[in-house]
Amino acid sequence: MQNQIMDYWEQFLQLEFANEILMVVGAVLVLIGVMRIIKSSLRLVFWVLLSGIGIASVSYGMTGSTINLPGTNGSLTDLVHQGKEIPADALRVLCLKMDLSDESAPHPE
């Protein structure tokens, strides 16, 4: 079977316009691929823009809202600023403890 394929390939390469045929087939494949990429990218851009509009509206609404949600009163930013003061060694120890507790926990299979 493999020998037959190689024979057909060699016969094809002996044709006068074999290189031109390969170039045209390759160009068509590249064109189809590029068109598919652009088509999917346009959809992606639409959804990214839609998500950005949603995030912007949530952010704008949170600034004037009477509802007390986490993050609107600055409590999350206070926690982040406090975390900056923790030494790197202490963070390393905490991470190791978390890793060890993760490994000892039973994993469902």
N, C-alpha and C positions, 0 to 999 in steps of 0.2 A: 504494500500500500504506500509506504513512504517512498519507495523507489519510483512508483508511478507519479507521485506528486512532484518529485524532483525532476522527472523526465518532462512533465508538463511545464514546469517552471523554466527549464532550460530551453524548451521549444518556444515558449513565450518570449524569452530574452533574445532569441534569434530573429524575431520579427523586426521589420525595418523601423517601425514606430513604437517599439516597446517602451523606450524611455519616455516618450511623449505621453503614451497611455498612462504610465505610472504617475507622471506629473499631474495629468488631468484628474485621475482618480484621487490622488493625494490632495489636490486643491479642493475638490468637491467635499472630501471628508473633513478637511480643515474648515471650510466654509460652513458646513452643517454643524460642526462642533462649536464654532464661534457664535453662530446664530442661536444655538441652544443656550450657551453661556449667557449671552446678552439677554435672551428672553427670561431666563430664570433670575438674572440679576435685576432686571426691571421690576419683577414681582417682589424681590427682596427689598429693593429701595422703597417700594410702596409700603411694605409692612414696617420697615424701619421708620419711615416718616410718620406713619399712623401711630406707632408706639411712642415716638418722640412727642407728638401732639398730646397723646394721653398722659405722658409723664409731666409735660408742661402744665396741663390743666390740673392735674392732681397737686402739683407743687404750688400753683397759683391759688388753688382753692384752700390749701392747708394754711396759707398765710393769713387768710381772713376768716377762717372757720372758728365757730364757737365750740366745736367738739375738741376735747383734749386728747389728741392721739400721741403715741410715743414718737418722739423726734420733733414735735412741734414746739416744745417748751425748752429745747436745748439740752435735755437730759442725756441724749445720745452723744452729743458733742462733748459734754462734760466727761462722760465715760472714756471717750477716746483720748481726751487730753490727760486723764489720769493714767491711762495705759502707757503713755509715752514715758512716764516716770519710772516704770518698772525696769529694773536692770535686765540685760540680755541673759544673764545666767539664770535669773529667776524664771524668765519665760521659757528657757530651755528645759528647766526642771519640770515646769507645768506641762509642757508639750510631751515630755517623756512619760509623765504620769498618765496623761490622757491616752498615749499610745499603748501603754501597758494595760490600762483598764479596758481599752478596746479589744486587745488581744485575748484577755481573760474572759470577756463576755461571750456567751454562747452564740454561735452564728447559725441562723436557720438555713437549712439546705433544701 
